[in-house]
Amino acid sequence: MAQIEALFEFLIHQGGYELFIPSDDNCQLTDATGTHPLNQVMSAREVAALIHEILPVSQRDAWSTGQRVELVQRTGAGEFRVTAEQSEEASWIRVARTPRNYIEHLAAMAREAGAEELLLAEGAPAFQRREGVTERLGNAPAMPDGMLAAFLRQEAPTPGEDGSPRRFLTSLACAGRARVTSLWGEAGPAAVFRLLPEEVSLPDDLPASFRELIHRRSGLVLVAAQPGQGLTTLLTALLCMVAAARVAHIVTIEDLVEIPVPAENALLTRCVLGTDGRRGEAILAAMTLMPEVLFVDEIPDAATLWACLDAARAGILVIAGCHGVTVQAALGRLLALVGPETRAEVHERLGEALLGAVAQTLCRGKDGKRVAAREVLVVMPATSDAIRSGRLEEVADGIDAVGFSLHDALVRLVVEEKVSLAEAEGHAIDRRRFREEVSQRLKRVSGPIGAGP
């Protein structure tokens, strides 16, 4: 198989997706820009020998009698579709990269470059997102027309050609697991491939008082971040922490199981909803399993919020994801999910159940890597009273008083020279106060405060 594998490698190296080899005529390479002659001619005998090398013995007779033969060939270079035919005039062989092979190669390039996401659109150059910054993927060619569409139709449970977004998991050779989010428009599909880590590292900057919450018998712990700010990774890290620290039955409610979690001491049951799943109903069903800990990947609606509060009241430790830059913003968004007629009751129930919360923002560090700034709340009696009364601003004041606010985290990152002043200021809620405090903290540092790289 050495000769055919050399052809596969040549096809990848040239950035093409199809190689046509006719007998006694120019070979042709097709890439995203068109079909190009290679100024190389193979005789009928050479083409026949190549075809005999590729075809299984059972299919050689069919080919020799003039029938067209098609098969998928899997090698170390990936997956290829091979078509061969012989007639009285000539014989030919066509080697084409499958859509999966083409995309796996791009994903491997992105993974090797340290990117966390691969961005593709029909007929457009490939992009990657590395440490939160979008950039061209090296010298990768444009996606050939129809290639991404063919992949989605083959891989996605429902491709989403009606214009609605779709999310699904796939495994890519040399790039590992990926979460695919696709959307079809007038020009065809576009997709973001989130290249998932095989494992997550536990955050080492969470205070001990917050870490202690995972040992509580019941209550609600919130994990907040804006989209693209590492919410899934942080939730998974906390899940790993709980699974390692507690002998317990843990049930998760997720639309997709993205990152593997080793269950060292716990019985871990991960329930997959799919993108159209109803979390509220799933939580109530999960409670029948009598878990000690319940993980919910997101609270998107009132039904899920009520179900989380019911589970916490029933004696389960609930750890749930939500959206918000700060803890106060996250609480405000949760309260906005319910109507005014039940908001007072939710204030009461939330004040009763909430044990703590962490809100994460990712900043671009001076070394180009992203650094987490985390705001942490550990609920005290005064905090519960403030939530019950709807005084969320007092919750923020309490976080600020103990030095665990987003403001404090950003100031520390600048003082420790991990993040530039301009980058941190862009994430600050009160920029004037932020600059003043940074100036005070750096008075003993000679020279002006610069924005840094």
N, C-alpha and C positions, 0 to 999 in steps of 0.2 A: 504493500500500500504506500510505499515511499513516494512514488511519482504523484499520485493523486493528492496526498497530504501536502506535497510541495506546491501543487496548484492551489489548494485551499489557503496556504500561508501567503502565497503570492497575491491572491485575491484580497486578503485582509490588508496586507502591506500596501497595496496600491489604493486602498480606500474604495474599492469597487464592490459591487454587490452581485455582478453576474459576469461569467466568462464563457464565451461561445467559441467552440473549437470545431470548425468544419474540416473535412479532409480536402487537401490540395487547395486551400484558400487561406486568406488572412484570418488569424485569430482576432477576436474582438473583446474588448473590456468595456463594460457599462458601469458608470458611476453616476453620481447625482447630477453631473453636468452633461451627460449624454453618452453615446457609444463611440469608442475610439479604436481604430485598428492598431494592432501591436506589431505589425511588420514581421510576423512569424508564421510560417506555414508548416503544417504537419501532413505527412502523407496518409493515405487511406490505411496503410498497414500500421502506422504509428497510432492513429486514432483507434483502430480496432484493438490494438494491444492495450491501450489505455482503458478502453471500455471493458475489456475482459478482466483487467485488474480490479475494476470497481464492482462489476456485477457479480452477485452470487451465482453459483453454478446453476441453480434452478431457473435463473432468468436469462442465461446466455443463449439458450436455444430460441427463446421468444425473440430476442434481439436479432439473432442471425437470420430469422425468417422475415424480417422487415417490420416487426411490431415495435411500437414505441414503448420504452421501458422507463419508469420513474421510480425513484426510491430516495429515502432520506438517509444520508450517511453521517454518522456521528464519530468524530475523531477528537484528538486532543485540542484541535483548533476550533472545535465547536460543531454546530449542526449545519449541514448543507443539503440542498435538494439537487439531485443529479437526474438529468433526463438524457436519454440516448436513443438514436434511431439510425437505421441503415436502409438505404434504398439502392437501386441499381446505379443511380448517378453518383451518389456520395453517401458518406456517413458523417454523423456529427454527434457531439456531446456538449451539453450545456450544464455548467456548474453554477448554482446560485446560492447565495447565503440566505438562509431563512430569516424572517423578521426577528425571531428570537436571537439568532446568532449575531445579527447586526446590532441589536440593542444591547446584548450582553457585552459586546466588544466596547461600546461607548461607556457602559456602566463600569466596566473594569478600568477604563482610562480615568474616569471620574474618581473611582475609589482609590486608585494609585496616586492620584493628585491630592488626596486628602479631602475631597469634597464630600459634603453630606447629602447633596441632591443633584440629580441629573434632570435637565429641563429640555424637552423635545417638542417640536411642532412639525407638522407635515411640510416638507419642502424648505425648512429653515435650518440654519446652522445649529449644532448642538451647543448648549450652554451648561454650566455647572454652577452650583452655589457652594462656596467654600467659606467657612466661618462667617456666614451671613451675607457674603458679597457675591453678586451674580457676575459671571465672566464667561468668555468664550472657552469652550473645551478644546484647548490646544489647537491642533490643525485638523480636527475632526471635520469631515465633509458635511454638507447639508443632508438632511434626511431625504431619501428618495421618496417620490410621490407614492403613496399607498403603503409604505413600509410600516409606519406606526399604526395605521388603521388595521392592517392585517394582523399585527401583533395583538391589538386590543380585542379584535373579533375572536381571536384564537384563545386568548388568555383570560379575559374578563368574564365573569359569570353573566353579566349583561353589559354590552359595550357602551350603552348610554348615547346612542346616536339620536335620541330624541332631544338632546341638548341639556339633559340633567347630568350633573357630575357623578362620577363613579369612583369608588375606592376599593382596592383589593390588594392582596399580598401575592408576591411571586418570588421565586428563587432563581437567581441569575448566576450562571457559571462564572467563576473568578471574581464575582462581586458580592455574592451572598444574598441574603433576604432583602427585599425592597417593598415598600408600600407605594403603590401606584395610585395617583389621583389624576383622572382624565376628564376632559371636557371637550365636547364636539362643537365646533362652530361652522360658519359658512365655508371656511377654507379647509375644513377637515379637523382632525383631532389634535389636541395638545395634551401633554402629560408631564407630570412631575414624578420622578422616581426618587423617593426618600430612601437612601442607602442605610439600612438599619445596622446599628452596632450589634455585635454578638453578645456583649455584656455591657453593663453600665457601672460606673464607679460611684460609690456612695459619697454624697456631699459631706465634706469634713468641716464646714464652717457653721453648721447648724448648732445652736446652743444646746447644752445638755438638757435644759428644761423642756425644750421642744422634742428632743429625742426620747425623753421619758414618756411622752404621750402615747407612743406605740404600745406601751404596756398597760394602758388603761383598759378597764373591762368594757366600757361603753362610752359613747359620745361621738362627736363629729369633728374630724380634722379636715380642713380645706387646703388644697394645693392649687395655687392660681398662677396664671401667666397668660400673656397675649398669644395669639396664634404665631407659630414660628419661633417661640421663645423657650422651647425645651420642656413644655408641660408633660408630654408623654415620657420623656427620659427621666424627669424628676419623679414623677409618679412611680415609674418602674423601679427607680433606685430606692424609694421608700418601701415598695413591695418587697424588694430583695432584703431590705433591712428587717422588715417584720418577719419574713419567712425564715430568716437566719436566727432571729432572737426569740421567737415564740413557738411553743408546741401548741399548735392550734389548727382549726379548720378555717382556711381562708378561701373566700369565694370572690372572684372578680367578675365585673360586668363591663365588657369592652365591645366596641364595634369591630375591632381587629386585634388579634394577639400578635403584637409587633416584635417584642423582644423576649427571648427565653428567660425564665426566672428559675434558678435552682431552688428547690424546696428542701432545704437542709433538715429542718426539724418539723416543718408544717405539712399538713395535707392541703395541697393547693388545687382548687377547682377553678379553671378559667373558662368563663361562659362567653361565647362569641355571639353577638347580636346581629352583626351585619350593619350596614349603614342606615337601614330603614327600621332598625329595632327600636322597641319601646322600652326604655330603661326603667321607667316606673313599674311597669308590670313585671319586668325581669327581676327587679329588686325584691318585690313582694314574693315572687316565686323562690328566689334564692333564700329568703328567710325561712322557708320550710326545711332547708337543709341544716338549720340551726348552726350557722357558722359563728365563730368568735369574732372574726374580722371580715369586713366587706369592703372591697375596693370598687369604686365606680369611676370610670374614666372621664366622665363629664356630666354636669348638671345642666342640660339645655332647656328644660321646661319645668313648669310648676309640678307636674305629676312626679317627676324624678326628685325634685326638692322635697315634696311631701313624703315620698317613700324613704328617702334618706333620713328624714327626721323621725319617721315611724320606726325605722330600724334602730336608730340610736336610742330611742325611748324603750325599745324592746330588749335592750341589753347587749347590743352589738357595737363594736368599734367600727365606725364608718370613716373611710378615707376617700375623699371625692375630689375630682378636678373641676375647676371652673375658670372663667376668664376674668382678667383684671390686672392692671399694672401694680396696684397696691391692695392691701387687705381691705381697706375701706371701700375701694372701687369694686372689688369682688363681692363684698357683702351687699353693696348697693345694687349690683346687677342681679344677684339672687333674689333680693326683695322685690325687684321690679318684675320678676316672673309671675307674681301673684297679683290678683286684683285688689283694689282698695278695700273691699269688703272683708277680706281675710288677711290683710297685711298685718294688723295688730296681733293676730294669733301667730303668724309666722315670726314676728318679732319675739314673742314670748317663747315659742318653741326653739328658735335659733339661739336665744340667750340661754335657754336651759341646756341645749345639746352641745354647743360649740366648746371644744377644748383648746383649739389653737388653729393657726393658719400660717402658711408661708406663701409669699408672692415673689416670683422670679422675673428678673429682667436680664437679658444677655447684652453685654457691652463688648465692643471690639477692643481688645487689649493692644498695648503698644507692640507686642510681638506678632500681631496679626491674628491671634487666636481669640475666641470669644471667652469672656469671663462673666461669671454670674454675680449679679447684685441681688441679694435676697432680703426681703422684709419679713420679719418673723413676729407673730403674735402668740403669746401663751396667755390664755384667758385667766383673769383674776376675778374675784367677786365684783369689783367695780366695773369691769368690762362687761360681764353678764348683765348687770343692771343697765348699763348704757345701751346695750343691744335691745334689751326688752323695751326700753323707753324710746327707741328709734334715734338715739343721739350718737350716730356713727362717727361724728367728728371727734367725740371723746375717745373712741376706740383708737383713732389715729394719734391723738395726743398721748394716750397711754403707751403706744408703741414707741413714739418719739422720746418719751421720758426715760425709757430703759435702754435707748441706743440701738434698737433693732429695726429702725425704719429704713425705707429705701434711701432717704436722704443720707442717713448715717453710713449705709453700705457704699454709696457712691463716693462720699467724702473719703472713706477709708481706701477705696481703690485708687483714688488720685494721690493721696498722701503716700501710699505704699508704692507708687509709680507703676502700677499695673495697667492703668487706663489714663489716657490723656484728659486734660481738663475739658477740652471741647467735646470729646466723646461723652464723658460723664454728664456734662451740663445739658447735653441734648436729651438725656433721660430724666433729668431732675424735674420735680413738680414745681418748686419755687426756685427759679434760677438765681434770682438776686440773693436770696438767703444762702443758697448753695455756694455761690462765689465768695460771699463774705466769710463763711465758715472755713472754706478751703484756704483763703488768705490768712485767716487767723491761725490755722493749724500749720501753715508753712512760713510763719514769720521768721523762724530761725534759719530758713533756707535762703541762701544768698541768691540774688538775681531775680528777675521778674518771673511771674507765673506764665508759662507759655502753653499754647494749645497742644504741643507735642506732635508727634508724627500721626 
